[in-house]
Amino acid sequence: MPAAYFVVRSIVTDASKRAAFDRWYETEHVPDAVKAFGVSKAWRFWSLDDPALHQAIYQFDDEAHLARMLKGDALKQLVAVFDRDWPDVKRSRETLVLAQEFGR
């Protein structure tokens, strides 16, 4: 079965808060999410085109694992912490399934 991905896109409009958001995401949120989700990999990105845009991508072994996470309490708890700590940061979520992998 192909890998599945959970993508969280955040917009940090206040430039003065980006460094704190980056530290929080790196030291707290991603480690907590990786553990809670039981994922094999995670990545974070800041856009080169829009400095306010941050994306986190979590890789799941398959769609079934991703579906279980989406219905479980772990996501609800992480969302609650995010909302508490970063109430002004708007986010959207997307789920993807790997269609093709090319390269080394």
C-alpha positions in Angstrom: 0.0 0.0 0.0 1.3 3.5 -0.8 2.2 6.0 1.9 -0.3 8.6 2.9 0.4 12.2 4.0 -1.2 14.7 6.4 -0.3 18.3 5.5 -0.9 21.3 7.8 -0.6 24.7 6.2 -0.2 27.6 8.6 -0.2 31.3 7.9 1.8 33.3 10.5 1.0 36.8 9.4 2.7 38.6 12.3 6.4 38.6 11.3 7.5 39.3 14.8 6.0 35.9 16.0 7.5 33.7 13.3 10.7 32.9 15.2 8.8 31.9 18.3 6.3 29.8 16.2 9.3 28.1 14.5 10.9 27.2 17.8 7.6 26.0 19.3 6.9 23.8 16.2 10.4 22.4 16.2 10.8 21.7 19.9 7.2 20.9 21.0 4.7 20.4 18.3 6.4 18.2 15.8 7.9 15.9 18.4 4.5 15.6 20.1 2.7 15.0 16.8 5.2 12.4 15.6 4.8 10.5 18.8 1.0 10.8 19.0 0.5 9.9 15.3 3.0 7.1 15.2 4.4 8.4 11.9 7.5 7.2 10.1 8.6 10.7 9.0 7.8 14.4 9.3 9.0 17.5 7.5 8.5 21.2 8.0 8.9 24.0 5.5 8.8 27.8 5.3 7.9 29.1 1.9 10.5 31.0 -0.1 7.7 32.9 -1.9 5.6 33.8 1.1 7.5 34.2 4.4 4.2 33.8 6.3 3.5 30.3 5.0 4.6 27.3 7.0 3.8 23.7 6.1 4.2 20.5 8.1 3.9 17.2 6.4 3.5 13.9 8.3 4.1 10.6 6.5 1.9 7.6 7.4 2.5 4.0 6.3 -0.8 3.8 4.5 -4.3 5.4 4.2 -5.7 3.2 7.0 -3.2 4.5 9.5 -3.9 8.1 8.5 -7.7 7.5 8.7 -7.4 6.1 12.2 -5.4 9.1 13.3 -8.0 11.5 11.8 -10.7 9.9 13.8 -8.7 9.6 17.1 -8.2 11.8 20.1 -4.5 12.6 19.4 -5.4 15.0 16.6 -8.1 16.7 18.7 -5.6 17.2 21.6 -2.9 18.6 19.3 -5.4 21.0 17.7 -6.5 22.2 21.1 -2.9 22.9 22.1 -2.2 24.7 18.8 -5.4 26.8 19.2 -4.4 27.7 22.8 -0.8 28.6 21.9 -1.4 30.2 18.5 -5.0 31.5 18.3 -4.2 34.0 15.6 -2.5 31.5 13.2 -4.9 30.3 10.5 -4.4 26.8 9.2 -5.8 24.4 6.7 -5.3 20.6 6.5 -5.0 18.3 3.6 -4.6 14.5 3.2 -2.7 13.0 0.3 -1.9 9.5 -0.9 1.4 8.8 -2.8 0.6 8.3 -6.5 4.2 8.0 -7.7 7.7 8.3 -6.4 10.5 9.1 -8.8 14.2 9.4 -8.2 16.8 8.0 -5.9 
